[in-house]
Amino acid sequence: MQTATLPLSLLKKGEKAIIISLENTALSIKLMEMGCMPGELLTVDYIAPLGDPISIRIGNYLLGLRKDEAAMIKVLKQ
């Protein structure tokens, strides 16, 4: 069974996903420098009450992203 990719911004707190691709070229360079590489496993650690920002756990650290930045990251939910 194959599952479609979805934007990271649609995940809920506690959900895990694997990064499939990064859409925005300028932003993708910045995100890759921070460890958001295709194939990396991440966990949604916290979502602010109004949905922005989102905190993800990737590797050994937490990364805070704006909702529009998270929407540029395509993931496969685990």
ChimeraX commands (.cxc) that place a marker at each C-alpha (Angstrom):
marker #1 position 0.00,0.00,0.00 radius 0.5
marker #1 position 1.47,3.35,-1.02 radius 0.5
marker #1 position 0.67,6.51,0.89 radius 0.5
marker #1 position 0.65,9.98,-0.67 radius 0.5
marker #1 position 2.97,12.68,0.56 radius 0.5
marker #1 position 1.56,15.62,2.48 radius 0.5
marker #1 position 2.90,18.92,3.83 radius 0.5
marker #1 position 4.51,18.82,7.26 radius 0.5
marker #1 position 2.13,21.61,8.30 radius 0.5
marker #1 position -0.79,19.12,8.29 radius 0.5
marker #1 position 0.70,16.75,10.86 radius 0.5
marker #1 position -0.53,16.73,14.45 radius 0.5
marker #1 position 1.49,16.78,17.68 radius 0.5
marker #1 position 3.29,13.48,18.25 radius 0.5
marker #1 position 3.05,12.26,14.66 radius 0.5
marker #1 position 6.18,10.98,12.94 radius 0.5
marker #1 position 7.11,11.33,9.28 radius 0.5
marker #1 position 9.98,10.95,6.84 radius 0.5
marker #1 position 11.02,13.94,4.77 radius 0.5
marker #1 position 10.44,13.27,1.07 radius 0.5
marker #1 position 11.25,16.63,-0.52 radius 0.5
marker #1 position 11.64,20.36,0.02 radius 0.5
marker #1 position 9.73,22.63,-2.37 radius 0.5
marker #1 position 11.12,26.16,-2.05 radius 0.5
marker #1 position 14.70,26.37,-3.38 radius 0.5
marker #1 position 15.85,29.32,-1.25 radius 0.5
marker #1 position 14.28,27.90,1.90 radius 0.5
marker #1 position 15.39,24.33,1.16 radius 0.5
marker #1 position 19.08,25.27,1.37 radius 0.5
marker #1 position 18.50,26.82,4.81 radius 0.5
marker #1 position 16.47,23.80,5.98 radius 0.5
marker #1 position 19.05,21.28,4.71 radius 0.5
marker #1 position 21.76,23.15,6.61 radius 0.5
marker #1 position 19.66,22.58,9.74 radius 0.5
marker #1 position 19.32,18.83,9.11 radius 0.5
marker #1 position 16.05,18.65,7.16 radius 0.5
marker #1 position 17.32,16.25,4.52 radius 0.5
marker #1 position 15.19,13.89,2.44 radius 0.5
marker #1 position 15.03,10.54,4.23 radius 0.5
marker #1 position 15.31,12.00,7.75 radius 0.5
marker #1 position 12.75,10.94,10.35 radius 0.5
marker #1 position 11.05,13.74,12.29 radius 0.5
marker #1 position 8.48,14.01,15.06 radius 0.5
marker #1 position 6.11,16.93,15.60 radius 0.5
marker #1 position 6.98,18.00,19.14 radius 0.5
marker #1 position 4.74,21.05,19.66 radius 0.5
marker #1 position 2.21,23.15,17.77 radius 0.5
marker #1 position 1.35,26.59,19.11 radius 0.5
marker #1 position -2.33,27.16,19.99 radius 0.5
marker #1 position -3.00,29.12,16.78 radius 0.5
marker #1 position -0.99,26.64,14.68 radius 0.5
marker #1 position 2.12,28.78,14.22 radius 0.5
marker #1 position 4.98,28.06,14.96 radius 0.5
marker #1 position 5.52,24.31,14.83 radius 0.5
marker #1 position 8.36,22.60,16.69 radius 0.5
marker #1 position 9.79,19.41,15.21 radius 0.5
marker #1 position 12.33,16.99,16.63 radius 0.5
marker #1 position 14.85,15.97,14.00 radius 0.5
marker #1 position 18.02,14.17,14.92 radius 0.5
marker #1 position 19.05,15.29,18.40 radius 0.5
marker #1 position 17.51,18.74,18.41 radius 0.5
marker #1 position 14.30,20.75,18.14 radius 0.5
marker #1 position 13.65,23.03,15.19 radius 0.5
marker #1 position 10.98,25.74,15.17 radius 0.5
marker #1 position 9.26,26.45,11.85 radius 0.5
marker #1 position 6.58,28.85,10.74 radius 0.5
marker #1 position 3.50,27.16,9.31 radius 0.5
marker #1 position 4.27,28.44,5.78 radius 0.5
marker #1 position 7.81,27.03,6.04 radius 0.5
marker #1 position 6.46,23.66,7.24 radius 0.5
marker #1 position 4.08,23.63,4.26 radius 0.5
marker #1 position 7.12,23.56,1.93 radius 0.5
marker #1 position 8.33,20.26,3.42 radius 0.5
marker #1 position 6.67,17.19,1.90 radius 0.5
marker #1 position 6.62,14.17,4.20 radius 0.5
marker #1 position 5.43,10.60,4.32 radius 0.5
marker #1 position 3.54,9.94,7.58 radius 0.5
marker #1 position 4.72,6.92,9.60 radius 0.5
marker link #1:1,2 radius 0.2
marker link #1:2,3 radius 0.2
marker link #1:3,4 radius 0.2
marker link #1:4,5 radius 0.2
marker link #1:5,6 radius 0.2
marker link #1:6,7 radius 0.2
marker link #1:7,8 radius 0.2
marker link #1:8,9 radius 0.2
marker link #1:9,10 radius 0.2
marker link #1:10,11 radius 0.2
marker link #1:11,12 radius 0.2
marker link #1:12,13 radius 0.2
marker link #1:13,14 radius 0.2
marker link #1:14,15 radius 0.2
marker link #1:15,16 radius 0.2
marker link #1:16,17 radius 0.2
marker link #1:17,18 radius 0.2
marker link #1:18,19 radius 0.2
marker link #1:19,20 radius 0.2
marker link #1:20,21 radius 0.2
marker link #1:21,22 radius 0.2
marker link #1:22,23 radius 0.2
marker link #1:23,24 radius 0.2
marker link #1:24,25 radius 0.2
marker link #1:25,26 radius 0.2
marker link #1:26,27 radius 0.2
marker link #1:27,28 radius 0.2
marker link #1:28,29 radius 0.2
marker link #1:29,30 radius 0.2
marker link #1:30,31 radius 0.2
marker link #1:31,32 radius 0.2
marker link #1:32,33 radius 0.2
marker link #1:33,34 radius 0.2
marker link #1:34,35 radius 0.2
marker link #1:35,36 radius 0.2
marker link #1:36,37 radius 0.2
marker link #1:37,38 radius 0.2
marker link #1:38,39 radius 0.2
marker link #1:39,40 radius 0.2
marker link #1:40,41 radius 0.2
marker link #1:41,42 radius 0.2
marker link #1:42,43 radius 0.2
marker link #1:43,44 radius 0.2
marker link #1:44,45 radius 0.2
marker link #1:45,46 radius 0.2
marker link #1:46,47 radius 0.2
marker link #1:47,48 radius 0.2
marker link #1:48,49 radius 0.2
marker link #1:49,50 radius 0.2
marker link #1:50,51 radius 0.2
marker link #1:51,52 radius 0.2
marker link #1:52,53 radius 0.2
marker link #1:53,54 radius 0.2
marker link #1:54,55 radius 0.2
marker link #1:55,56 radius 0.2
marker link #1:56,57 radius 0.2
marker link #1:57,58 radius 0.2
marker link #1:58,59 radius 0.2
marker link #1:59,60 radius 0.2
marker link #1:60,61 radius 0.2
marker link #1:61,62 radius 0.2
marker link #1:62,63 radius 0.2
marker link #1:63,64 radius 0.2
marker link #1:64,65 radius 0.2
marker link #1:65,66 radius 0.2
marker link #1:66,67 radius 0.2
marker link #1:67,68 radius 0.2
marker link #1:68,69 radius 0.2
marker link #1:69,70 radius 0.2
marker link #1:70,71 radius 0.2
marker link #1:71,72 radius 0.2
marker link #1:72,73 radius 0.2
marker link #1:73,74 radius 0.2
marker link #1:74,75 radius 0.2
marker link #1:75,76 radius 0.2
marker link #1:76,77 radius 0.2
marker link #1:77,78 radius 0.2
view
